[in-house]
């Protein structure tokens, strides 16, 4: 209601127009100021670049190219210069006012800009208060003593100018503009609002008040408004209209009174006639209704008998339907659960526990059929919710229920074992049978085993409905088991292939032979002491076996090089963790293993390679692998040195705990070493095998 007021609409419209005009002017002014700031920065950058390039040419001409860093450092003393660097075309910093930056690289975003720009001077900045410019240094005759004459440009000069001072002045001007504009808008809107209230709103309210009086029946009211000529004329016409309306009302009232008397007489006569007609019609309808009611009563009695019969049938069907719905719901939930995992052990456990709970069975188990050896392998025998026998092999014999189901490829329901003397009452698994169901696991006409449930918890008997339900579950379970088996075989194939590659690398180098096996042994022992979960121990074991897979991409001559390694050799060797990650990248299930391999040369203090990852971002498995790998490397012969003693290696671990190594892991490993049960002397018995013989540390 408030926003529908005329004065509010007028004031609002004017305010919007004024705000729009001032906003457009302000935006235009801000753009002009920003452009002026960029022009000033660009001109300053050009002057600075020309000055630096001239100084560089002078140094190059006089043969003092080593003075370039000093020139950059002297120029950077100005506060508005944030950084001065000379980089090559790949983004590597050759000279800098900050000596610590020399040899580093620009960010990936800046390197991309260098590669894509073809002009001699361009600008690229990631910060609003810094003007970052890049200028190519032309290969002049002064530089051709160090650079080939065919090279057009020798390097790129990067300058970073601080615009903070200019930006602060511009922001202050923007704030002043906003404040003054706001005050102007408030003054204009206030003045307009007061004018509308005085000369428009108040007279209109007087007219509305007079109209309310007329609505209440007071036709003697008059309006006297003299604020403006228009309002005075409007009040005069209003008074004339009021007088005319009063006259018309008086005439209309007289006519309506006379008309009302005549209508009252006619209405009374007409109503009496209609009432008589209605009474006659209602008497006829009552007679017809009595006849129809007697007929309906007979029909209702017959319908009641029929409804009673149907109700009993519907009740029985509802009971059957509810049972079917419950079974279908259970089958659906079981199907979702079975297909939620591909880990073979978890899958077996999940299937057996689910069917035992659903069918209220005391015992449940899965048997896998070994067709080649004609044996049955029991997996996950669960009784009363507990694993009784994790794995066991039983022979195929005629009195075995599972053997009968495998041979005949048909499900078998035994409601009472006393009625089937051809089968053993006592199972080879150590329990007495009373009632059981055994169904085959078949995938594409190949029988892979059976699922069995034995003895109901409440000592009742299994029925045909439960047999049908278990058969349906078995069909789903067989596919899930087959898929999980294939997935496990595929994983093992991948691991065997990669481990063969690692063994091939170690076989070519007598110094590293058996390294992966020893590192794996050390790592697993540490992981067990740290109570790592089984799945993380598996990650640790695989990572330890494969941690040097990246050396496939390293030149063999470098791996066997004797003597001191050059910085270039060290950089190439430092690439093997990244190469290992690249090799394992297509194998999705080795994601954590790949990450662990990529981090096993990272340091606890974040100064390791290849990525200088902080300790918080490192996997615990990679920190374990780092300690085990370093210890075995120190206690093994290498081309460039003899093996260190165990005491010396332990001292190195302690000295570097907290910097290179995780101190907690070092402490655990040292305790393992001091127990004197971990190590064996390493004596090679064949090309592919190492025998471990006990020796005290």
Residue, then its C-alpha position, 0 to 999 in steps of 0.5 A: x500500500x505504501x509503495x502504491x502511493x503517487x508521491x512515492x512513485x514520483x519520488x522513486x522515479x526521479x530518484x532512479x533517473x538521478x541515480x542512473x545519470x550519476x552512476x553512468x558519469x561515475x563509471x565513465x570517470x572510473x574507466x578514464x582514471x583506470x586508463x590513465x593509471x595504465x598509461x602512466x604505468x606503461x610510460x614508466x615501464x618503457x622508460x625503466x626498460x630502456x634505461x635497464x637495456x642501455x645499462x645491460x648493453x654497456x655492460x655487455x659491450x665492456x665484457x662485464x656481463x656479471x654486473x647485470x645482477x648488480x644493475x638490477x639490484x641498484x635499480x630495484x632500490x626504488x620503492x615503486x619497483x617490486x621486481x626486476x628479472x631477466x628470463x629466457x624464452x622458457x621462463x627460467x630466471x637468468x638474472x634478478x635483483x633478488x639473488x634467491x630467484x636465479x635458476x627458478x622458473x616463472x609460474x605456469x601461467x606466465x610461461x604460457x604467456x611468454x610462449x604465446x606472445x610474439x610482440x617485443x613488449x607486452x603486459x601481463x599481471x595477475x594482481x590489480x596493484x602491480x603492473x607486470x611488463x615483459x620486453x624482449x632484449x634484442x641481440x645487438x652487436x654488443x651481445x654477439x660476443x656471448x650470443x649467436x648473431x642469428x638469434x633475434x632476441x637473447x632474453x626477456x626483461x620482466x619489470x613489476x611496478x607497484x601501483x599501490x600509491x596511485x591506486x590509493x589516490x584514485x580510490x580516495x577520489x572515488x569515495x569522495x565522488x560517491x559521498x558527494x553524489x549520495x548527498x546530491x541525490x538525498x537533497x533532491x529527493x527530499x526537496x521533491x518529497x516535501x513539495x509533493x506532500x505540501x501541494x499534492x498529497x495534502x489536498x488529495x487527502x482532504x478530497x478523500x476525507x470528504x468522499x468518506x463523509x459522502x459514503x457515510x450519507x453526509x451530503x452536506x459536506x463541502x471541500x475548500x482547497x485553495x493551495x493551487x488553481x488546479x486544486x481550487x477548481x477541482x474542489x469547486x467541481x466536487x461541491x457541485x457534484x455533491x449537490x447534484x448527487x444529494x438531489x438525485x438520491x432524494x428522488x430515487x428514495x421516493x420511487x423505490x418506496x412506491x415500487x417496494x410496496x407494489x412488489x411486496x403484494x405481487x410476491x406474496x400472491x406468486x409465492x402462494x401459488x408456487x408453494x401449492x405446486x411444489x407440495x403436489x410434486x413432492x407427494x408424487x416423488x415420495x410415492x415413487x421413492x417408497x417403491x424404489x426403496x423396497x427394491x433397493x433393500x432387496x438388492x443390498x441384502x444380496x450384495x452383502x452376501x456377495x461382499x462377505x465372500x469376496x472379503x475373505x478371498x481378498x484377505x487371503x490374497x492380501x496376505x500372499x501379496x504382502x509375503x511376495x512384496x516382502x520377498x521381492x523387497x528383500x531380494x532387491x536390497x540384497x541385490x544392491x548390497x551384493x553389487x556394492x563391492x568387488x572385493x572377493x572376501x567382503x563379497x563372500x562375507x556379505x552374501x552369507x550374512x545377508x542370506x542367513x539374516x533374510x532367511x533366519x538361518x542358523x548357518x550359511x556358507x558358500x562352496x566354490x567348485x574346483x572342476x580340475x581337482x574335483x574338490x569343493x572349497x568352503x568359504x566363509x562358514x558363518x554360524x549365529x553371526x560368527x565366522x566359524x571356518x574361513x576356508x576349508x576343502x572337502x571332497x566330492x562324495x555321493x552323500x554330500x548335499x553340495x556334491x549332489x547339487x553340483x552334479x545335477x545343477x539343480x537346487x535342493x530343498x530338504x525340509x526334514x533330513x530324516x526324510x532323506x537318508x541318502x544324505x549325511x545327517x552330520x556335515x563334514x563341516x562339523x554340524x548336525x543338519x535338520x532342515x536346509x536349502x542348497x542352490x547352485x551358483x551358475x554363470x553362463x551354463x558354468x557351475x562355480x559353486x553353491x550357496x547353502x543355508x542350514x537349520x532355521x533359528x526358530x527350529x522350523x522348516x524351510x519352505x518352497x517360497x524360501x527356496x525360490x527366494x534363495x535361487x533368485x539371490x544365488x543367480x545375482x550372487x553368481x554373477x557378482x562372484x564371477x565379476x569379483x573373481x575376474x577383477x581380482x585376477x585382472x589386478x593380480x595380472x597387472x601386479x605380476x606384470x609390473x613386478x616382473x619389470x621391477x625384477x628385470x631392473x634389479x636383475x640387470x644391477x647386482x648392486x640393487x638385487x633384492x632391494x624391493x623385497x627387503x624394502x617391502x619386508x621393512x615397510x610391512x613390519x613398520x606398518x604392522x607395528x603402527x596398526x595400519x588397517x589391512x587395506x592400507x597394509x596392502x597399499x604399502x606392500x604394493x608401493x614397496x614392491x613397485x617403488x623403483x618402477x620409474x627407473x625403467x625410464x632412466x639410462x642404465x649407464x647412469x644407474x651403473x655410473x661409478x664416481x661422483x654424480x653431476x648435478x645433471x645426473x642427479x636431476x635425471x635420477x630425481x625424475x624416477x618417482x614421477x616416471x613411476x607414477x606415469x607408468x602406473x597411471x592407467x591402472x585405476x585400482x593402484x591410485x594410492x599406490x601410485x601416489x605413495x610411489x610419487x612421494x617416497x622421496x619427499x622429505x618430512x620438512x617439505x624439501x624433498x623431490x620431485x614436488x617438495x610436498x609438505x608433511x601434512x600432504x604426504x601419505x603415512x605409507x609414503x613416509x614409512x617407505x621413505x625410511x625403509x628405502x633409505x635404510x636399505x640403500x645405506x646398508x647396500x653396496x652401491x657403484x660409488x660406495x660400500x655398504x654402511x654398517x647397521x649402526x652407522x645407518x641407524x645413526x643417520x636415521x636418528x640424525x635426520x629424524x624431523x628433517x628428512x624422516x618422520x621421527x615417529x616412524x624412525x623411532x619405531x624402526x629403530x626399536x625393530x632393529x634393536x630387537x635383533x629379529x628382523x635382519x638376515x644376511x643377504x646371500x644370493x642363491x640364484x638369479x631370481x631368489x635371495x636366501x635369508x640367514x639369521x645374523x645379529x645386527 
